Amino acid sequence: MVAQSHAAGIRLLELNSDVGPAAHLEAATAPTPGTSMRSGMEDEVPSCCSSRCWTALWLIAILNTMVTIFSALVLPDIGTRYFGGGKDPCIGAGRGTPACDAAISKFASVAAMFGVVGAVISLAT
């Protein structure tokens, strides 16, 4: 009986020429009397206190820390070795020499350029 009255209401809206497409959509999606608007999808969405959300949070924190460590400790060593001609000019007594300063300067300018490009890409997206 309820389904018949709901279908009759939709047919009435279709026959009425003053009602726009939005009203047709509302009538088609409106619940029948005695039913709920809830679709049952709420039970499938995990809450923020579930273990999956905490795992993702800690994974993001660890990966962000790894990026910082890699950028601050590993990349300068690789960069000075690359710009020093395959040998790190800053090891031992080479620290403070013009070759070490030149390698660090070249690496710093390349790192700054990539930092700016990364920031622009982050802002653009």
N, C-alpha and C positions, 0 to 999 in steps of 0.2 A: 504494500500500500504506500509506504514512504517512497520507495523507488519510483512508483508510478507518478506520485505528485511532484517529485523532483524532475522527472522527465517532462511532465506537462509544463512545469515552470520554464524549462529550457526552451521548449517549443513555443511558449508564449513570447519569450524574449526574441526568438528568431523571427516571429511574425511581426513584432513591433519594429517599425522602420526607424523610430526615433532613438533607439538604443544603439550605441556605438559598439565597436569590437571589444573594448575594454569590459563592458558590461557582460558581453557574451563569455569572455574569459572568466570573469568573476563568478558567473552563474555555473559555468562548467566545473570550476574548481571548488565551489562552495560545498561544505559538507552537508550531507542530508541530516535532517533532524534526528537527534539521538546518537550521532557519531561524533568523533573527535577530529580536530585538525591535525593531531599528532600523527606522524607517519611511522613511528617505530624506529626511526634512524637515530634517535637520541641515545639509545642504549648501545649503539655500535661505536660511538665516538668516545675515545678514552679521555678520562679526566686528567687534569694537569698533575694530579698527585699519583698517577700510576707509575709503575716502574719503567715503562717505556719512555715516558717524558723525561724522567730523571737520567736515564741512560743517554738520551740524546743531548741533554744539557751538559753532562760531564764529558761526553765525546767532543762537543763543540769547545768546551773550555780547554781540554787537553790539546786539541788540534790548534787552537789559537796560540797556546803557549809554545807549541812546537814551532810554529811559524816565527814567533818572536825569537826563540833560541836559534833557529836556523839562520834568520836574517842577521842577528847580532854576533854570532860566534863562527858559524861555518862559512857563510858567504864572504866575509872579509878575508879569510884565510885563502879561499879559492881565488878571489879577485886579485889579491896582491901577488899570488903565485902566477896567475895568468898575465897580469900587466908587468910583472918582473921578468918576463922572458922564459917562463917555465920553472924558475927557481924563486922561492920566496926570499926577497931581499931584506925582509924585516926580521929574520931569525937571528938570534944571538947578537953578535956585535954589529950586525947590519942595521939595527934599529937606529933611526935618526939620520941615516945617510941620505944623500940626495936620491939614490935609486929607490929607497924605501918610501921616501916622501912622494916621489913621482908616481909610484905604483898605488899608494893610498889615495892620492889626489885623483888619479884616473878612475879608480874604483868608486870613490865617493861621487864623482860627477855622473857616472853611469847609474849608480844606485839611486841618486836623486832624480835622474831623468825617468827611470822606471817607476819611482814613487809618484811622480807627478802624473805620468800616463795612467797609472793604476787609480789615482784619485779622480782623474777626469772620467775614466770609464765607470767608476763607482757612482759618481754624481749623475752621469748620463743615463744610467739604468734605473 
